[in-house]
Amino acid sequence: MSDDITLVNDQSFKSEVADYKGFVLVDFWAEWCGPCKSLMPRIERLAKDKRGKIKICKFDIDEGTEVPGKYGIQSIPTLIIFQDGKEIARKIGAINSLSDWVDSEISQ
C-alpha cells in the first residue's frame, strides 16, 4: 500500500480524521471485498495526485465496528469525504470517476 495512504481504525479515527483540519477521504473496505480490491489502484493514484490537497485514509471494517456503525456503513466500498471532521460527501461502490468526484467536492 502507498505511503500516501493512512490506515485508520476505531482508535485512530478521531485523531486522523475527525480532528483533522482540511479534507480527508476515507475508504471503508474489507480484504475479502472484490469491488474494494478493484478500487485500490484508483485510491493509490488519487493519493499521489492529490498529495497536499486531501488526506487519504482506509478503514478496514473487519478491524473495527464503532466508526462504521456511527457513519451507517452498510455496503462497501463506501467513500466519505470529510472537511474539518464533518462529512460533506459520500459514494457507495467502486466508482470509475473517483478523481473527478473528489475534485468537484473539494473545490466548492
Backbone hydrogen bonds, N-H to C=O, Kabsch-Sander energy under -0.5 kcal/mol:
donor,donor_aa,acceptor,acceptor_aa,energy
5,I,2,S,-1.5
6,T,56,I,-2.7
7,L,5,I,-0.5
8,V,58,K,-2.8
13,F,9,N,-1.9
16,E,12,S,-2.7
17,V,13,F,-2.7
18,A,13,F,-1.7
19,D,14,K,-2.9
20,Y,17,V,-1.1
22,G,20,Y,-0.8
24,V,82,F,-2.4
25,L,55,K,-3.1
26,V,24,V,-0.5
26,V,80,I,-3.0
27,D,25,L,-0.5
27,D,57,C,-2.6
28,F,26,V,-0.7
28,F,78,T,-3.0
29,W,27,D,-0.6
29,W,59,F,-2.2
33,C,30,A,-1.5
34,G,32,W,-0.7
37,K,33,C,-2.0
38,S,34,G,-2.2
39,L,35,P,-1.3
40,M,36,C,-1.0
42,R,39,L,-0.7
43,I,39,L,-2.0
44,E,40,M,-2.7
45,R,41,P,-2.2
46,L,42,R,-2.4
47,A,43,I,-2.4
48,K,44,E,-1.7
49,D,45,R,-2.9
50,K,46,L,-2.6
51,R,48,K,-1.0
53,K,50,K,-2.9
54,I,50,K,-1.7
55,K,23,F,-2.6
56,I,4,D,-0.6
57,C,25,L,-3.2
57,C,55,K,-0.5
58,K,6,T,-2.1
59,F,27,D,-2.8
60,D,8,V,-0.6
60,D,58,K,-0.5
61,I,29,W,-2.9
61,I,59,F,-0.7
63,E,60,D,-2.4
69,G,65,T,-2.0
70,K,66,E,-2.3
71,Y,67,V,-2.1
72,G,69,G,-1.2
73,I,68,P,-2.8
74,Q,72,G,-0.7
78,T,28,F,-1.6
79,L,91,K,-3.3
80,I,26,V,-2.3
81,I,89,A,-2.4
82,F,24,V,-3.3
82,F,80,I,-0.5
83,Q,86,K,-2.8
84,D,22,G,-2.6
86,K,83,Q,-1.8
88,I,81,I,-3.2
89,A,81,I,-1.4
91,K,79,L,-2.5
93,G,77,P,-3.4
95,I,93,G,-1.5
98,L,96,N,-0.9
101,W,97,S,-2.4
102,V,98,L,-2.6
103,D,99,S,-2.7
104,S,100,D,-2.4
105,E,101,W,-1.8
106,I,102,V,-2.6
107,S,103,D,-1.1
108,Q,105,E,-0.6
